[in-house]
Amino acid sequence: MRRVQATEAKAKFSGLLAAVEAGETVAIMRRGRVIARLVPDAPTPAADAFRPLWDEQDEIDLVAPADVPPEPVSRL
């Protein structure tokens, strides 16, 4: 993980974004302490986000939908 001072991050923001886009994590520091992290985006499917809630069905009134393959789509 690369560590940069806040002033350097401000001056080289575009380059840091390119590094994060390439998969690197960047820690932004101020006075020797990490104050922020730039991390690559990792999309989370909705099913994964709600899975812990489905496991607690006694407490929450949610039911997991059936896993079905997507329907075919005809061309226009």
A tleap script that builds the chain and sets N, CA, C and O, in Angstrom:
source leaprc.protein.ff14SB
mol = sequence {
  NMET ARG ARG VAL GLN ALA THR GLU ALA LYS
  ALA LYS PHE SER GLY LEU LEU ALA ALA VAL
  GLU ALA GLY GLU THR VAL ALA ILE MET ARG
  ARG GLY ARG VAL ILE ALA ARG LEU VAL PRO
  ASP ALA PRO THR PRO ALA ALA ASP ALA PHE
  ARG PRO LEU TRP ASP GLU GLN ASP GLU ILE
  ASP LEU VAL ALA PRO ALA ASP VAL PRO PRO
  GLU PRO VAL SER ARG CLEU
}
set mol.1.N position { 0.848 -1.167 0.000 }
set mol.1.CA position { 0.000 0.000 0.000 }
set mol.1.C position { 0.898 1.235 0.000 }
set mol.1.O position { 1.793 1.381 0.832 }
set mol.2.N position { 0.631 2.101 -0.944 }
set mol.2.CA position { 1.389 3.344 -1.033 }
set mol.2.C position { 0.843 4.333 -0.003 }
set mol.2.O position { -0.367 4.410 0.207 }
set mol.3.N position { 1.735 5.088 0.635 }
set mol.3.CA position { 1.335 6.118 1.594 }
set mol.3.C position { 1.818 7.469 1.083 }
set mol.3.O position { 2.987 7.622 0.729 }
set mol.4.N position { 0.921 8.447 1.045 }
set mol.4.CA position { 1.292 9.786 0.589 }
set mol.4.C position { 0.736 10.821 1.562 }
set mol.4.O position { -0.308 10.615 2.179 }
set mol.5.N position { 1.447 11.924 1.684 }
set mol.5.CA position { 0.968 13.028 2.508 }
set mol.5.C position { -0.205 13.705 1.805 }
set mol.5.O position { -0.310 13.643 0.580 }
set mol.6.N position { -1.082 14.345 2.564 }
set mol.6.CA position { -2.268 14.983 2.010 }
set mol.6.C position { -1.905 16.033 0.960 }
set mol.6.O position { -2.579 16.139 -0.065 }
set mol.7.N position { -0.860 16.801 1.201 }
set mol.7.CA position { -0.463 17.833 0.240 }
set mol.7.C position { -0.005 17.199 -1.076 }
set mol.7.O position { -0.298 17.718 -2.153 }
set mol.8.N position { 0.712 16.080 -0.986 }
set mol.8.CA position { 1.152 15.371 -2.191 }
set mol.8.C position { -0.052 14.768 -2.915 }
set mol.8.O position { -0.116 14.787 -4.144 }
set mol.9.N position { -1.005 14.233 -2.147 }
set mol.9.CA position { -2.206 13.649 -2.749 }
set mol.9.C position { -2.976 14.703 -3.528 }
set mol.9.O position { -3.501 14.424 -4.606 }
set mol.10.N position { -3.046 15.919 -2.982 }
set mol.10.CA position { -3.747 17.006 -3.664 }
set mol.10.C position { -3.051 17.339 -4.987 }
set mol.10.O position { -3.709 17.568 -6.002 }
set mol.11.N position { -1.739 17.364 -4.966 }
set mol.11.CA position { -0.977 17.734 -6.158 }
set mol.11.C position { -0.974 16.634 -7.216 }
set mol.11.O position { -0.885 16.926 -8.408 }
set mol.12.N position { -1.069 15.379 -6.796 }
set mol.12.CA position { -0.960 14.244 -7.726 }
set mol.12.C position { -2.220 13.380 -7.753 }
set mol.12.O position { -2.145 12.168 -7.950 }
set mol.13.N position { -3.369 14.008 -7.557 }
set mol.13.CA position { -4.618 13.260 -7.423 }
set mol.13.C position { -4.914 12.389 -8.644 }
set mol.13.O position { -5.306 11.233 -8.488 }
set mol.14.N position { -4.736 12.916 -9.845 }
set mol.14.CA position { -5.019 12.140 -11.058 }
set mol.14.C position { -4.151 10.886 -11.134 }
set mol.14.O position { -4.630 9.817 -11.513 }
set mol.15.N position { -2.883 11.020 -10.776 }
set mol.15.CA position { -1.984 9.858 -10.780 }
set mol.15.C position { -2.384 8.835 -9.737 }
set mol.15.O position { -2.292 7.631 -9.975 }
set mol.16.N position { -2.831 9.310 -8.574 }
set mol.16.CA position { -3.282 8.378 -7.531 }
set mol.16.C position { -4.534 7.633 -7.974 }
set mol.16.O position { -4.678 6.439 -7.710 }
set mol.17.N position { -5.438 8.336 -8.646 }
set mol.17.CA position { -6.638 7.663 -9.151 }
set mol.17.C position { -6.282 6.605 -10.176 }
set mol.17.O position { -6.900 5.541 -10.206 }
set mol.18.N position { -5.301 6.879 -11.013 }
set mol.18.CA position { -4.860 5.885 -11.996 }
set mol.18.C position { -4.288 4.659 -11.288 }
set mol.18.O position { -4.532 3.531 -11.715 }
set mol.19.N position { -3.529 4.868 -10.208 }
set mol.19.CA position { -2.969 3.746 -9.454 }
set mol.19.C position { -4.076 2.922 -8.811 }
set mol.19.O position { -4.019 1.692 -8.816 }
set mol.20.N position { -5.077 3.587 -8.261 }
set mol.20.CA position { -6.204 2.877 -7.638 }
set mol.20.C position { -6.990 2.120 -8.699 }
set mol.20.O position { -7.423 0.992 -8.466 }
set mol.21.N position { -7.173 2.732 -9.854 }
set mol.21.CA position { -7.882 2.067 -10.944 }
set mol.21.C position { -7.141 0.806 -11.383 }
set mol.21.O position { -7.759 -0.148 -11.855 }
set mol.22.N position { -5.814 0.804 -11.227 }
set mol.22.CA position { -4.995 -0.362 -11.584 }
set mol.22.C position { -4.979 -1.414 -10.472 }
set mol.22.O position { -4.349 -2.461 -10.621 }
set mol.23.N position { -5.673 -1.141 -9.351 }
set mol.23.CA position { -5.786 -2.133 -8.285 }
set mol.23.C position { -5.018 -1.817 -7.019 }
set mol.23.O position { -5.077 -2.590 -6.063 }
set mol.24.N position { -4.304 -0.715 -6.983 }
set mol.24.CA position { -3.496 -0.369 -5.808 }
set mol.24.C position { -4.347 0.359 -4.765 }
set mol.24.O position { -5.299 1.055 -5.118 }
set mol.25.N position { -4.009 0.204 -3.493 }
set mol.25.CA position { -4.631 0.956 -2.416 }
set mol.25.C position { -3.665 2.053 -1.995 }
set mol.25.O position { -2.464 1.817 -1.859 }
set mol.26.N position { -4.200 3.258 -1.788 }
set mol.26.CA position { -3.369 4.404 -1.419 }
set mol.26.C position { -3.866 4.952 -0.086 }
set mol.26.O position { -5.050 5.249 0.069 }
set mol.27.N position { -2.947 5.084 0.880 }
set mol.27.CA position { -3.277 5.681 2.175 }
set mol.27.C position { -2.853 7.141 2.142 }
set mol.27.O position { -1.723 7.455 1.769 }
set mol.28.N position { -3.754 8.030 2.530 }
set mol.28.CA position { -3.447 9.457 2.589 }
set mol.28.C position { -3.196 9.807 4.046 }
set mol.28.O position { -3.996 9.495 4.928 }
set mol.29.N position { -2.058 10.468 4.277 }
set mol.29.CA position { -1.602 10.718 5.641 }
set mol.29.C position { -1.547 12.209 5.945 }
set mol.29.O position { -1.335 13.039 5.061 }
set mol.30.N position { -1.742 12.519 7.215 }
set mol.30.CA position { -1.558 13.875 7.714 }
set mol.30.C position { -0.901 13.761 9.087 }
set mol.30.O position { -1.413 13.090 9.983 }
set mol.31.N position { 0.226 14.421 9.232 }
set mol.31.CA position { 0.980 14.400 10.498 }
set mol.31.C position { 1.287 12.975 10.964 }
set mol.31.O position { 1.217 12.672 12.155 }
set mol.32.N position { 1.630 12.098 9.999 }
set mol.32.CA position { 2.032 10.742 10.336 }
set mol.32.C position { 0.907 9.759 10.593 }
set mol.32.O position { 1.163 8.600 10.919 }
set mol.33.N position { -0.345 10.202 10.451 }
set mol.33.CA position { -1.496 9.316 10.678 }
set mol.33.C position { -2.303 9.165 9.391 }
set mol.33.O position { -2.473 10.122 8.636 }
set mol.34.N position { -2.793 7.962 9.154 }
set mol.34.CA position { -3.651 7.722 7.991 }
set mol.34.C position { -5.003 8.376 8.264 }
set mol.34.O position { -5.647 8.105 9.277 }
set mol.35.N position { -5.421 9.247 7.335 }
set mol.35.CA position { -6.721 9.911 7.504 }
set mol.35.C position { -7.744 9.424 6.482 }
set mol.35.O position { -8.946 9.619 6.661 }
set mol.36.N position { -7.264 8.786 5.403 }
set mol.36.CA position { -8.178 8.282 4.375 }
set mol.36.C position { -7.469 7.212 3.552 }
set mol.36.O position { -6.241 7.130 3.527 }
set mol.37.N position { -8.269 6.403 2.886 }
set mol.37.CA position { -7.733 5.395 1.969 }
set mol.37.C position { -8.495 5.468 0.660 }
set mol.37.O position { -9.718 5.604 0.640 }
set mol.38.N position { -7.758 5.376 -0.418 }
set mol.38.CA position { -8.363 5.232 -1.739 }
set mol.38.C position { -8.231 3.765 -2.106 }
set mol.38.O position { -7.123 3.233 -2.178 }
set mol.39.N position { -9.362 3.113 -2.339 }
set mol.39.CA position { -9.346 1.686 -2.649 }
set mol.39.C position { -10.106 1.449 -3.947 }
set mol.39.O position { -11.029 2.198 -4.266 }
set mol.40.N position { -9.728 0.412 -4.703 }
set mol.40.CA position { -10.460 0.098 -5.926 }
set mol.40.C position { -11.910 -0.253 -5.613 }
set mol.40.O position { -12.208 -0.853 -4.581 }
set mol.41.N position { -12.794 0.127 -6.509 }
set mol.41.CA position { -14.213 -0.166 -6.345 }
set mol.41.C position { -14.457 -1.647 -6.603 }
set mol.41.O position { -13.942 -2.209 -7.569 }
set mol.42.N position { -15.237 -2.269 -5.743 }
set mol.42.CA position { -15.611 -3.671 -5.911 }
set mol.42.C position { -17.131 -3.757 -5.811 }
set mol.42.O position { -17.671 -3.776 -4.705 }
set mol.43.N position { -17.833 -3.810 -6.946 }
set mol.43.CA position { -19.294 -3.865 -6.896 }
set mol.43.C position { -19.788 -5.088 -6.130 }
set mol.43.O position { -19.215 -6.173 -6.231 }
set mol.44.N position { -20.841 -4.900 -5.376 }
set mol.44.CA position { -21.437 -5.975 -4.592 }
set mol.44.C position { -22.833 -6.253 -5.123 }
set mol.44.O position { -23.666 -5.348 -5.154 }
set mol.45.N position { -23.108 -7.478 -5.541 }
set mol.45.CA position { -24.472 -7.802 -5.972 }
set mol.45.C position { -25.452 -7.634 -4.807 }
set mol.45.O position { -25.099 -7.876 -3.653 }
set mol.46.N position { -26.665 -7.224 -5.112 }
set mol.46.CA position { -27.672 -7.005 -4.075 }
set mol.46.C position { -27.897 -8.266 -3.246 }
set mol.46.O position { -28.113 -8.180 -2.038 }
set mol.47.N position { -27.847 -9.422 -3.877 }
set mol.47.CA position { -28.068 -10.674 -3.145 }
set mol.47.C position { -27.017 -10.846 -2.051 }
set mol.47.O position { -27.334 -11.312 -0.956 }
set mol.48.N position { -25.762 -10.472 -2.339 }
set mol.48.CA position { -24.713 -10.589 -1.326 }
set mol.48.C position { -24.915 -9.585 -0.197 }
set mol.48.O position { -24.620 -9.880 0.961 }
set mol.49.N position { -25.414 -8.406 -0.531 }
set mol.49.CA position { -25.641 -7.387 0.488 }
set mol.49.C position { -26.741 -7.797 1.463 }
set mol.49.O position { -26.656 -7.499 2.655 }
set mol.50.N position { -27.768 -8.474 0.966 }
set mol.50.CA position { -28.898 -8.850 1.820 }
set mol.50.C position { -28.780 -10.244 2.422 }
set mol.50.O position { -29.587 -10.605 3.278 }
set mol.51.N position { -27.803 -11.033 2.000 }
set mol.51.CA position { -27.680 -12.402 2.486 }
set mol.51.C position { -27.662 -12.512 4.020 }
set mol.51.O position { -28.329 -13.397 4.558 }
set mol.52.N position { -26.928 -11.653 4.747 }
set mol.52.CA position { -26.959 -11.762 6.213 }
set mol.52.C position { -28.360 -11.550 6.783 }
set mol.52.O position { -28.703 -12.143 7.806 }
set mol.53.N position { -29.166 -10.724 6.145 }
set mol.53.CA position { -30.525 -10.508 6.638 }
set mol.53.C position { -31.393 -11.737 6.416 }
set mol.53.O position { -32.247 -12.051 7.245 }
set mol.54.N position { -31.183 -12.435 5.304 }
set mol.54.CA position { -31.968 -13.630 5.039 }
set mol.54.C position { -31.631 -14.737 6.029 }
set mol.54.O position { -32.484 -15.569 6.338 }
set mol.55.N position { -30.401 -14.758 6.528 }
set mol.55.CA position { -30.002 -15.772 7.500 }
set mol.55.C position { -30.665 -15.547 8.858 }
set mol.55.O position { -30.760 -16.480 9.655 }
set mol.56.N position { -31.124 -14.325 9.135 }
set mol.56.CA position { -31.760 -13.996 10.414 }
set mol.56.C position { -33.270 -13.886 10.232 }
set mol.56.O position { -33.866 -12.880 10.619 }
set mol.57.N position { -33.888 -14.892 9.657 }
set mol.57.CA position { -35.307 -14.817 9.339 }
set mol.57.C position { -36.199 -14.751 10.574 }
set mol.57.O position { -37.346 -14.315 10.475 }
set mol.58.N position { -35.696 -15.177 11.743 }
set mol.58.CA position { -36.520 -15.107 12.945 }
set mol.58.C position { -36.747 -13.662 13.366 }
set mol.58.O position { -37.781 -13.338 13.949 }
set mol.59.N position { -35.785 -12.795 13.073 }
set mol.59.CA position { -35.866 -11.414 13.520 }
set mol.59.C position { -36.411 -10.476 12.448 }
set mol.59.O position { -37.024 -9.460 12.774 }
set mol.60.N position { -36.199 -10.798 11.182 }
set mol.60.CA position { -36.598 -9.917 10.096 }
set mol.60.C position { -37.499 -10.692 9.141 }
set mol.60.O position { -37.255 -11.864 8.854 }
set mol.61.N position { -38.530 -10.033 8.658 }
set mol.61.CA position { -39.511 -10.678 7.790 }
set mol.61.C position { -39.095 -10.557 6.321 }
set mol.61.O position { -39.779 -9.912 5.527 }
set mol.62.N position { -37.967 -11.182 5.968 }
set mol.62.CA position { -37.496 -11.203 4.585 }
set mol.62.C position { -37.347 -12.648 4.136 }
set mol.62.O position { -36.984 -13.521 4.923 }
set mol.63.N position { -37.629 -12.887 2.877 }
set mol.63.CA position { -37.481 -14.224 2.321 }
set mol.63.C position { -36.586 -14.120 1.094 }
set mol.63.O position { -36.796 -13.268 0.230 }
set mol.64.N position { -35.607 -14.979 1.026 }
set mol.64.CA position { -34.692 -14.978 -0.112 }
set mol.64.C position { -35.431 -15.443 -1.358 }
set mol.64.O position { -36.153 -16.438 -1.313 }
set mol.65.N position { -35.260 -14.736 -2.469 }
set mol.65.CA position { -35.901 -15.187 -3.697 }
set mol.65.C position { -35.231 -16.445 -4.223 }
set mol.65.O position { -34.070 -16.722 -3.923 }
set mol.66.N position { -35.975 -17.189 -5.002 }
set mol.66.CA position { -35.421 -18.403 -5.596 }
set mol.66.C position { -34.342 -18.024 -6.610 }
set mol.66.O position { -34.484 -17.044 -7.341 }
set mol.67.N position { -33.277 -18.797 -6.646 }
set mol.67.CA position { -32.232 -18.573 -7.635 }
set mol.67.C position { -32.688 -19.192 -8.947 }
set mol.67.O position { -32.738 -20.413 -9.093 }
set mol.68.N position { -33.018 -18.330 -9.894 }
set mol.68.CA position { -33.461 -18.800 -11.201 }
set mol.68.C position { -32.573 -18.178 -12.266 }
set mol.68.O position { -32.100 -17.054 -12.100 }
set mol.69.N position { -32.345 -18.888 -13.343 }
set mol.69.CA position { -31.522 -18.309 -14.412 }
set mol.69.C position { -32.284 -17.155 -15.075 }
set mol.69.O position { -33.515 -17.142 -15.069 }
set mol.70.N position { -31.566 -16.199 -15.639 }
set mol.70.CA position { -32.236 -15.081 -16.295 }
set mol.70.C position { -33.031 -15.552 -17.512 }
set mol.70.O position { -32.683 -16.540 -18.159 }
set mol.71.N position { -34.085 -14.836 -17.800 }
set mol.71.CA position { -34.922 -15.179 -18.969 }
set mol.71.C position { -34.209 -14.711 -20.236 }
set mol.71.O position { -33.525 -13.688 -20.225 }
set mol.72.N position { -34.369 -15.457 -21.326 }
set mol.72.CA position { -33.761 -15.014 -22.588 }
set mol.72.C position { -34.429 -13.742 -23.087 }
set mol.72.O position { -35.623 -13.524 -22.881 }
set mol.73.N position { -33.643 -12.916 -23.742 }
set mol.73.CA position { -34.141 -11.647 -24.272 }
set mol.73.C position { -34.050 -11.713 -25.791 }
set mol.73.O position { -33.017 -12.076 -26.353 }
set mol.74.N position { -35.154 -11.354 -26.443 }
set mol.74.CA position { -35.131 -11.365 -27.906 }
set mol.74.C position { -34.542 -10.054 -28.421 }
set mol.74.O position { -34.657 -9.006 -27.787 }
set mol.75.N position { -33.917 -10.145 -29.575 }
set mol.75.CA position { -33.338 -8.950 -30.192 }
set mol.75.C position { -34.448 -8.080 -30.760 }
set mol.75.O position { -35.503 -8.573 -31.161 }
set mol.76.N position { -34.195 -6.796 -30.787 }
set mol.76.CA position { -35.173 -5.858 -31.352 }
set mol.76.C position { -35.063 -5.780 -32.844 }
set mol.76.O position { -35.812 -5.038 -33.480 }
savepdb mol mol.pdb
quit
